[in-house]
Amino acid sequence: MERASLLQQLTTESERDGVQQLVVGAVVQNGGKVLLLQRPEDDFMGGIFELPSGKVEPDEALDMALIREIKEETGLDVAAIRDYLGSFDYMSGSGKKSRQFNFAVDVASPEPVEMQEHDAFAWTPINEELPVTDAVKDVLSKYRELPRA
């Protein structure tokens, strides 16, 4: 399936399912490690590690939101969006039914990571037990199963 039609299908399904907030997340990999960001302690789900992710703005395409959010949260430039890794639903801190769409991305350069909204970051070996939610563990499991070029 072509990426544009996949992204439209995902958006349409979310509307049908009553999702109120769309979110995009990325698996950013470098040398067998994935980038995880730690949420501020005083924030919703404070202290947990998560994938770089953020809200999709009204009328914004999922791929454009992904590129924007990675830049805003890490300072990194997305060079390519490679694979769709599935989604998960959750209730946001403001009580909105949210759906996070996850993608494997390549970045132009993995350094420097410049955080704006998180307390810390870590490049964590993909084959280790990672300090993330079960939903993110499922995304990373799908990522591990991808054929490597």
TORVEX-523503 format. One record per atom (N, C-alpha, C): atom name; chain; residue in one letter; x, z, y; residue number from 0. Coordinates in nm, 2 decimals. Layout:
// residues N
 atom chain res      X      Z      Y   n
   CA     A   A      X      Z      Y NUM
...
***
This chain:
// residues 149
 atom chain res      X      Z      Y   n
    N     A   M   0.08   0.00  -0.12   0
   CA     A   M   0.00   0.00   0.00   0
    C     A   M   0.09   0.00   0.12   0
    N     A   E   0.05  -0.08   0.22   1
   CA     A   E   0.13  -0.09   0.34   1
    C     A   E   0.11   0.04   0.42   1
    N     A   R   0.22   0.08   0.49   2
   CA     A   R   0.22   0.21   0.55   2
    C     A   R   0.11   0.23   0.66   2
    N     A   A   0.08   0.13   0.74   3
   CA     A   A  -0.02   0.14   0.84   3
    C     A   A  -0.16   0.17   0.78   3
    N     A   S  -0.19   0.10   0.67   4
   CA     A   S  -0.32   0.12   0.60   4
    C     A   S  -0.32   0.26   0.54   4
    N     A   L  -0.21   0.30   0.48   5
   CA     A   L  -0.20   0.44   0.42   5
    C     A   L  -0.23   0.54   0.53   5
    N     A   L  -0.16   0.53   0.64   6
   CA     A   L  -0.18   0.63   0.75   6
    C     A   L  -0.32   0.63   0.80   6
    N     A   Q  -0.39   0.51   0.81   7
   CA     A   Q  -0.53   0.51   0.85   7
    C     A   Q  -0.62   0.57   0.75   7
    N     A   Q  -0.59   0.55   0.62   8
   CA     A   Q  -0.67   0.60   0.51   8
    C     A   Q  -0.66   0.76   0.52   8
    N     A   L  -0.54   0.81   0.54   9
   CA     A   L  -0.52   0.96   0.54   9
    C     A   L  -0.60   1.02   0.66   9
    N     A   T  -0.60   0.95   0.77  10
   CA     A   T  -0.67   1.00   0.89  10
    C     A   T  -0.82   0.99   0.86  10
    N     A   T  -0.87   0.88   0.81  11
   CA     A   T  -1.01   0.87   0.78  11
    C     A   T  -1.06   0.97   0.68  11
    N     A   E  -0.98   1.00   0.57  12
   CA     A   E  -1.01   1.10   0.47  12
    C     A   E  -1.02   1.24   0.54  12
    N     A   S  -0.93   1.27   0.63  13
   CA     A   S  -0.93   1.40   0.69  13
    C     A   S  -1.06   1.42   0.78  13
    N     A   E  -1.10   1.31   0.85  14
   CA     A   E  -1.22   1.32   0.93  14
    C     A   E  -1.34   1.35   0.83  14
    N     A   R  -1.34   1.27   0.72  15
   CA     A   R  -1.45   1.29   0.63  15
    C     A   R  -1.46   1.43   0.57  15
    N     A   D  -1.34   1.49   0.55  16
   CA     A   D  -1.33   1.63   0.49  16
    C     A   D  -1.34   1.74   0.59  16
    N     A   G  -1.37   1.71   0.71  17
   CA     A   G  -1.40   1.81   0.82  17
    C     A   G  -1.27   1.88   0.87  17
    N     A   V  -1.16   1.81   0.85  18
   CA     A   V  -1.03   1.87   0.90  18
    C     A   V  -1.03   1.86   1.05  18
    N     A   Q  -1.00   1.97   1.12  19
   CA     A   Q  -1.00   1.98   1.26  19
    C     A   Q  -0.87   1.96   1.33  19
    N     A   Q  -0.76   1.98   1.26  20
   CA     A   Q  -0.63   1.96   1.32  20
    C     A   Q  -0.54   1.89   1.22  20
    N     A   L  -0.48   1.77   1.26  21
   CA     A   L  -0.38   1.70   1.18  21
    C     A   L  -0.24   1.75   1.22  21
    N     A   V  -0.16   1.76   1.12  22
   CA     A   V  -0.02   1.81   1.13  22
    C     A   V   0.07   1.72   1.05  22
    N     A   V   0.19   1.69   1.10  23
   CA     A   V   0.28   1.61   1.02  23
    C     A   V   0.41   1.70   1.00  23
    N     A   G   0.47   1.68   0.88  24
   CA     A   G   0.59   1.75   0.84  24
    C     A   G   0.69   1.66   0.78  24
    N     A   A   0.82   1.69   0.79  25
   CA     A   A   0.92   1.60   0.73  25
    C     A   A   1.02   1.68   0.65  25
    N     A   V   1.06   1.61   0.54  26
   CA     A   V   1.18   1.65   0.46  26
    C     A   V   1.29   1.57   0.52  26
    N     A   V   1.38   1.65   0.59  27
   CA     A   V   1.50   1.59   0.64  27
    C     A   V   1.62   1.63   0.55  27
    N     A   Q   1.69   1.54   0.49  28
   CA     A   Q   1.79   1.57   0.40  28
    C     A   Q   1.93   1.52   0.45  28
    N     A   N   2.03   1.60   0.41  29
   CA     A   N   2.17   1.56   0.44  29
    C     A   N   2.26   1.62   0.33  29
    N     A   G   2.32   1.53   0.26  30
   CA     A   G   2.42   1.58   0.16  30
    C     A   G   2.36   1.67   0.06  30
    N     A   G   2.24   1.65   0.01  31
   CA     A   G   2.18   1.73  -0.09  31
    C     A   G   2.12   1.86  -0.04  31
    N     A   K   2.11   1.87   0.09  32
   CA     A   K   2.05   1.99   0.16  32
    C     A   K   1.93   1.94   0.24  32
    N     A   V   1.83   2.03   0.25  33
   CA     A   V   1.71   2.00   0.34  33
    C     A   V   1.71   2.09   0.46  33
    N     A   L   1.66   2.04   0.57  34
   CA     A   L   1.65   2.12   0.69  34
    C     A   L   1.53   2.21   0.69  34
    N     A   L   1.54   2.34   0.70  35
   CA     A   L   1.43   2.43   0.72  35
    C     A   L   1.44   2.50   0.85  35
    N     A   L   1.33   2.53   0.91  36
   CA     A   L   1.32   2.60   1.04  36
    C     A   L   1.25   2.73   1.02  36
    N     A   Q   1.30   2.83   1.09  37
   CA     A   Q   1.24   2.97   1.08  37
    C     A   Q   1.15   2.99   1.20  37
    N     A   R   1.02   3.02   1.17  38
   CA     A   R   0.92   3.05   1.27  38
    C     A   R   0.96   3.18   1.35  38
    N     A   P   0.93   3.18   1.48  39
   CA     A   P   0.95   3.30   1.55  39
    C     A   P   0.87   3.42   1.49  39
    N     A   E   0.93   3.54   1.49  40
   CA     A   E   0.87   3.66   1.43  40
    C     A   E   0.73   3.69   1.49  40
    N     A   D   0.71   3.66   1.62  41
   CA     A   D   0.58   3.69   1.69  41
    C     A   D   0.48   3.58   1.68  41
    N     A   D   0.51   3.48   1.61  42
   CA     A   D   0.42   3.36   1.60  42
    C     A   D   0.33   3.37   1.47  42
    N     A   F   0.23   3.28   1.46  43
   CA     A   F   0.15   3.27   1.33  43
    C     A   F   0.25   3.25   1.22  43
    N     A   M   0.23   3.33   1.11  44
   CA     A   M   0.32   3.32   0.99  44
    C     A   M   0.47   3.35   1.03  44
    N     A   G   0.49   3.44   1.12  45
   CA     A   G   0.62   3.46   1.18  45
    C     A   G   0.72   3.50   1.07  45
    N     A   G   0.84   3.44   1.09  46
   CA     A   G   0.96   3.47   1.01  46
    C     A   G   0.97   3.37   0.89  46
    N     A   I   0.87   3.30   0.85  47
   CA     A   I   0.88   3.21   0.73  47
    C     A   I   0.97   3.09   0.77  47
    N     A   F   1.03   3.03   0.67  48
   CA     A   F   1.09   2.90   0.68  48
    C     A   F   0.99   2.79   0.65  48
    N     A   E   1.00   2.68   0.72  49
   CA     A   E   0.91   2.57   0.70  49
    C     A   E   0.98   2.44   0.73  49
    N     A   L   0.92   2.33   0.69  50
   CA     A   L   0.97   2.20   0.72  50
    C     A   L   0.95   2.18   0.87  50
    N     A   P   1.03   2.10   0.93  51
   CA     A   P   1.00   2.05   1.07  51
    C     A   P   0.86   1.99   1.07  51
    N     A   S   0.78   2.04   1.16  52
   CA     A   S   0.64   1.99   1.16  52
    C     A   S   0.57   2.02   1.29  52
    N     A   G   0.46   1.96   1.31  53
   CA     A   G   0.38   1.98   1.43  53
    C     A   G   0.25   1.91   1.44  53
    N     A   K   0.17   1.94   1.54  54
   CA     A   K   0.04   1.89   1.55  54
    C     A   K   0.04   1.74   1.60  54
    N     A   V  -0.06   1.67   1.55  55
   CA     A   V  -0.08   1.53   1.59  55
    C     A   V  -0.17   1.54   1.72  55
    N     A   E  -0.13   1.47   1.82  56
   CA     A   E  -0.21   1.47   1.94  56
    C     A   E  -0.33   1.38   1.93  56
    N     A   P  -0.44   1.40   2.00  57
   CA     A   P  -0.56   1.31   1.99  57
    C     A   P  -0.52   1.16   2.01  57
    N     A   D  -0.57   1.08   1.93  58
   CA     A   D  -0.55   0.93   1.93  58
    C     A   D  -0.40   0.89   1.90  58
    N     A   E  -0.32   0.98   1.85  59
   CA     A   E  -0.18   0.95   1.81  59
    C     A   E  -0.17   0.92   1.67  59
    N     A   A  -0.10   0.81   1.64  60
   CA     A   A  -0.08   0.77   1.50  60
    C     A   A   0.01   0.87   1.43  60
    N     A   L  -0.01   0.89   1.30  61
   CA     A   L   0.07   0.99   1.22  61
    C     A   L   0.22   0.96   1.23  61
    N     A   D   0.26   0.84   1.22  62
   CA     A   D   0.40   0.81   1.22  62
    C     A   D   0.46   0.83   1.35  62
    N     A   M   0.39   0.80   1.46  63
   CA     A   M   0.44   0.83   1.60  63
    C     A   M   0.45   0.98   1.62  63
    N     A   A   0.35   1.06   1.57  64
   CA     A   A   0.36   1.20   1.58  64
    C     A   A   0.48   1.26   1.51  64
    N     A   L   0.50   1.21   1.39  65
   CA     A   L   0.62   1.25   1.31  65
    C     A   L   0.75   1.23   1.38  65
    N     A   I   0.77   1.12   1.44  66
   CA     A   I   0.89   1.09   1.51  66
    C     A   I   0.90   1.18   1.63  66
    N     A   R   0.79   1.20   1.71  67
   CA     A   R   0.79   1.28   1.83  67
    C     A   R   0.82   1.43   1.79  67
    N     A   E   0.75   1.48   1.69  68
   CA     A   E   0.77   1.62   1.65  68
    C     A   E   0.91   1.65   1.60  68
    N     A   I   0.97   1.56   1.52  69
   CA     A   I   1.11   1.59   1.47  69
    C     A   I   1.20   1.60   1.59  69
    N     A   K   1.18   1.51   1.69  70
   CA     A   K   1.27   1.51   1.81  70
    C     A   K   1.25   1.64   1.89  70
    N     A   E   1.12   1.68   1.91  71
   CA     A   E   1.09   1.80   1.98  71
    C     A   E   1.14   1.93   1.92  71
    N     A   E   1.12   1.93   1.78  72
   CA     A   E   1.16   2.06   1.71  72
    C     A   E   1.31   2.07   1.68  72
    N     A   T   1.38   1.96   1.66  73
   CA     A   T   1.51   1.96   1.61  73
    C     A   T   1.61   1.89   1.70  73
    N     A   G   1.57   1.80   1.79  74
   CA     A   G   1.65   1.72   1.87  74
    C     A   G   1.71   1.60   1.79  74
    N     A   L   1.66   1.58   1.66  75
   CA     A   L   1.71   1.47   1.58  75
    C     A   L   1.62   1.35   1.59  75
    N     A   D   1.69   1.23   1.58  76
   CA     A   D   1.62   1.10   1.59  76
    C     A   D   1.59   1.05   1.45  76
    N     A   V   1.46   1.02   1.43  77
   CA     A   V   1.42   0.96   1.30  77
    C     A   V   1.46   0.82   1.30  77
    N     A   A   1.54   0.78   1.19  78
   CA     A   A   1.59   0.64   1.18  78
    C     A   A   1.49   0.57   1.09  78
    N     A   A   1.43   0.64   0.99  79
   CA     A   A   1.33   0.57   0.90  79
    C     A   A   1.24   0.67   0.84  79
    N     A   I   1.11   0.63   0.82  80
   CA     A   I   1.02   0.71   0.74  80
    C     A   I   1.01   0.65   0.61  80
    N     A   R   1.05   0.72   0.50  81
   CA     A   R   1.07   0.66   0.37  81
    C     A   R   0.95   0.67   0.28  81
    N     A   D   0.91   0.80   0.25  82
   CA     A   D   0.81   0.82   0.15  82
    C     A   D   0.70   0.92   0.20  82
    N     A   Y   0.58   0.90   0.15  83
   CA     A   Y   0.47   0.99   0.17  83
    C     A   Y   0.48   1.09   0.06  83
    N     A   L   0.48   1.22   0.09  84
   CA     A   L   0.50   1.33  -0.01  84
    C     A   L   0.37   1.41  -0.03  84
    N     A   G   0.26   1.36   0.02  85
   CA     A   G   0.14   1.44   0.00  85
    C     A   G   0.10   1.53   0.11  85
    N     A   S  -0.01   1.60   0.10  86
   CA     A   S  -0.06   1.69   0.20  86
    C     A   S  -0.10   1.82   0.15  86
    N     A   F  -0.12   1.91   0.24  87
   CA     A   F  -0.19   2.04   0.20  87
    C     A   F  -0.27   2.09   0.32  87
    N     A   D  -0.37   2.16   0.28  88
   CA     A   D  -0.46   2.22   0.39  88
    C     A   D  -0.44   2.37   0.41  88
    N     A   Y  -0.46   2.41   0.53  89
   CA     A   Y  -0.45   2.55   0.56  89
    C     A   Y  -0.53   2.59   0.68  89
    N     A   M  -0.56   2.71   0.71  90
   CA     A   M  -0.63   2.76   0.82  90
    C     A   M  -0.52   2.80   0.93  90
    N     A   S  -0.53   2.73   1.05  91
   CA     A   S  -0.43   2.76   1.15  91
    C     A   S  -0.45   2.90   1.21  91
    N     A   G  -0.36   2.94   1.29  92
   CA     A   G  -0.37   3.07   1.36  92
    C     A   G  -0.49   3.08   1.45  92
    N     A   S  -0.54   2.97   1.50  93
   CA     A   S  -0.66   2.96   1.58  93
    C     A   S  -0.79   2.94   1.50  93
    N     A   G  -0.77   2.94   1.37  94
   CA     A   G  -0.89   2.93   1.28  94
    C     A   G  -0.94   2.79   1.26  94
    N     A   K  -0.85   2.69   1.28  95
   CA     A   K  -0.89   2.55   1.26  95
    C     A   K  -0.85   2.50   1.12  95
    N     A   K  -0.94   2.43   1.05  96
   CA     A   K  -0.90   2.37   0.92  96
    C     A   K  -0.80   2.26   0.95  96
    N     A   S  -0.68   2.28   0.90  97
   CA     A   S  -0.56   2.19   0.93  97
    C     A   S  -0.52   2.12   0.80  97
    N     A   R  -0.47   2.00   0.82  98
   CA     A   R  -0.41   1.93   0.70  98
    C     A   R  -0.27   1.88   0.75  98
    N     A   Q  -0.17   1.92   0.67  99
   CA     A   Q  -0.03   1.87   0.70  99
    C     A   Q   0.01   1.76   0.61  99
    N     A   F   0.04   1.64   0.66 100
   CA     A   F   0.09   1.53   0.59 100
    C     A   F   0.24   1.53   0.59 100
    N     A   N   0.30   1.51   0.48 101
   CA     A   N   0.45   1.53   0.47 101
    C     A   N   0.51   1.40   0.42 101
    N     A   F   0.63   1.38   0.49 102
   CA     A   F   0.70   1.25   0.46 102
    C     A   F   0.85   1.28   0.45 102
    N     A   A   0.92   1.20   0.37 103
   CA     A   A   1.06   1.20   0.36 103
    C     A   A   1.11   1.11   0.47 103
    N     A   V   1.21   1.16   0.55 104
   CA     A   V   1.26   1.08   0.66 104
    C     A   V   1.41   1.08   0.66 104
    N     A   D   1.47   0.97   0.72 105
   CA     A   D   1.61   0.97   0.74 105
    C     A   D   1.63   0.99   0.89 105
    N     A   V   1.74   1.06   0.93 106
   CA     A   V   1.77   1.07   1.07 106
    C     A   V   1.90   1.00   1.10 106
    N     A   A   1.91   0.96   1.23 107
   CA     A   A   2.03   0.88   1.27 107
    C     A   A   2.16   0.96   1.25 107
    N     A   S   2.15   1.09   1.28 108
   CA     A   S   2.26   1.18   1.26 108
    C     A   S   2.20   1.32   1.23 108
    N     A   P   2.26   1.40   1.14 109
   CA     A   P   2.20   1.53   1.11 109
    C     A   P   2.25   1.64   1.21 109
    N     A   E   2.33   1.61   1.30 110
   CA     A   E   2.38   1.71   1.40 110
    C     A   E   2.38   1.65   1.54 110
    N     A   P   2.37   1.73   1.64 111
   CA     A   P   2.34   1.87   1.63 111
    C     A   P   2.19   1.90   1.62 111
    N     A   V   2.16   2.01   1.55 112
   CA     A   V   2.02   2.05   1.55 112
    C     A   V   2.00   2.14   1.67 112
    N     A   E   1.90   2.10   1.75 113
   CA     A   E   1.87   2.17   1.88 113
    C     A   E   1.73   2.22   1.87 113
    N     A   M   1.71   2.35   1.85 114
   CA     A   M   1.58   2.41   1.83 114
    C     A   M   1.52   2.44   1.97 114
    N     A   Q   1.39   2.42   1.98 115
   CA     A   Q   1.31   2.45   2.09 115
    C     A   Q   1.21   2.56   2.06 115
    N     A   E   1.15   2.56   1.94 116
   CA     A   E   1.04   2.64   1.91 116
    C     A   E   1.06   2.74   1.79 116
    N     A   H   1.18   2.74   1.73 117
   CA     A   H   1.21   2.82   1.62 117
    C     A   H   1.32   2.92   1.64 117
    N     A   D   1.33   3.02   1.56 118
   CA     A   D   1.44   3.12   1.58 118
    C     A   D   1.57   3.08   1.51 118
    N     A   A   1.56   3.01   1.40 119
   CA     A   A   1.68   2.97   1.33 119
    C     A   A   1.66   2.84   1.25 119
    N     A   F   1.76   2.78   1.20 120
   CA     A   F   1.75   2.67   1.11 120
    C     A   F   1.85   2.69   1.00 120
    N     A   A   1.83   2.62   0.88 121
   CA     A   A   1.92   2.63   0.77 121
    C     A   A   1.92   2.50   0.70 121
    N     A   W   2.04   2.45   0.66 122
   CA     A   W   2.05   2.34   0.57 122
    C     A   W   2.06   2.40   0.43 122
    N     A   T   1.96   2.39   0.35 123
   CA     A   T   1.95   2.46   0.23 123
    C     A   T   1.96   2.37   0.11 123
    N     A   P   2.04   2.39   0.01 124
   CA     A   P   2.05   2.30  -0.11 124
    C     A   P   1.92   2.28  -0.17 124
    N     A   I   1.88   2.15  -0.19 125
   CA     A   I   1.75   2.11  -0.24 125
    C     A   I   1.73   2.17  -0.38 125
    N     A   N   1.83   2.19  -0.46 126
   CA     A   N   1.81   2.24  -0.60 126
    C     A   N   1.80   2.39  -0.61 126
    N     A   E   1.81   2.46  -0.50 127
   CA     A   E   1.80   2.61  -0.50 127
    C     A   E   1.65   2.65  -0.48 127
    N     A   E   1.62   2.77  -0.52 128
   CA     A   E   1.49   2.83  -0.49 128
    C     A   E   1.48   2.85  -0.34 128
    N     A   L   1.39   2.78  -0.27 129
   CA     A   L   1.39   2.78  -0.13 129
    C     A   L   1.29   2.89  -0.07 129
    N     A   P   1.32   2.95   0.04 130
   CA     A   P   1.24   3.06   0.10 130
    C     A   P   1.12   3.00   0.18 130
    N     A   V   1.03   2.93   0.11 131
   CA     A   V   0.92   2.86   0.18 131
    C     A   V   0.79   2.90   0.10 131
    N     A   T   0.67   2.86   0.16 132
   CA     A   T   0.54   2.88   0.10 132
    C     A   T   0.53   2.79  -0.02 132
    N     A   D   0.43   2.83  -0.11 133
   CA     A   D   0.41   2.75  -0.23 133
    C     A   D   0.37   2.61  -0.20 133
    N     A   A   0.30   2.58  -0.09 134
   CA     A   A   0.26   2.45  -0.05 134
    C     A   A   0.38   2.36  -0.02 134
    N     A   V   0.48   2.42   0.06 135
   CA     A   V   0.60   2.35   0.09 135
    C     A   V   0.69   2.33  -0.04 135
    N     A   K   0.69   2.43  -0.13 136
   CA     A   K   0.76   2.41  -0.26 136
    C     A   K   0.71   2.29  -0.33 136
    N     A   D   0.57   2.27  -0.33 137
   CA     A   D   0.51   2.15  -0.39 137
    C     A   D   0.56   2.02  -0.33 137
    N     A   V   0.57   2.02  -0.20 138
   CA     A   V   0.62   1.90  -0.13 138
    C     A   V   0.76   1.87  -0.17 138
    N     A   L   0.85   1.98  -0.17 139
   CA     A   L   0.99   1.96  -0.20 139
    C     A   L   1.00   1.92  -0.35 139
    N     A   S   0.91   1.96  -0.44 140
   CA     A   S   0.92   1.92  -0.58 140
    C     A   S   0.89   1.77  -0.58 140
    N     A   K   0.79   1.72  -0.51 141
   CA     A   K   0.77   1.58  -0.51 141
    C     A   K   0.89   1.50  -0.45 141
    N     A   Y   0.95   1.56  -0.35 142
   CA     A   Y   1.07   1.50  -0.29 142
    C     A   Y   1.18   1.48  -0.40 142
    N     A   R   1.20   1.59  -0.47 143
   CA     A   R   1.31   1.59  -0.58 143
    C     A   R   1.28   1.48  -0.68 143
    N     A   E   1.16   1.44  -0.71 144
   CA     A   E   1.12   1.35  -0.81 144
    C     A   E   1.14   1.20  -0.76 144
    N     A   L   1.17   1.18  -0.63 145
   CA     A   L   1.18   1.04  -0.58 145
    C     A   L   1.31   0.98  -0.64 145
    N     A   P   1.30   0.85  -0.67 146
   CA     A   P   1.42   0.78  -0.71 146
    C     A   P   1.52   0.78  -0.59 146
    N     A   R   1.65   0.80  -0.62 147
   CA     A   R   1.75   0.79  -0.51 147
    C     A   R   1.81   0.65  -0.51 147
    N     A   A   1.82   0.60  -0.38 148
   CA     A   A   1.88   0.47  -0.37 148
    C     A   A   2.03   0.47  -0.38 148
***
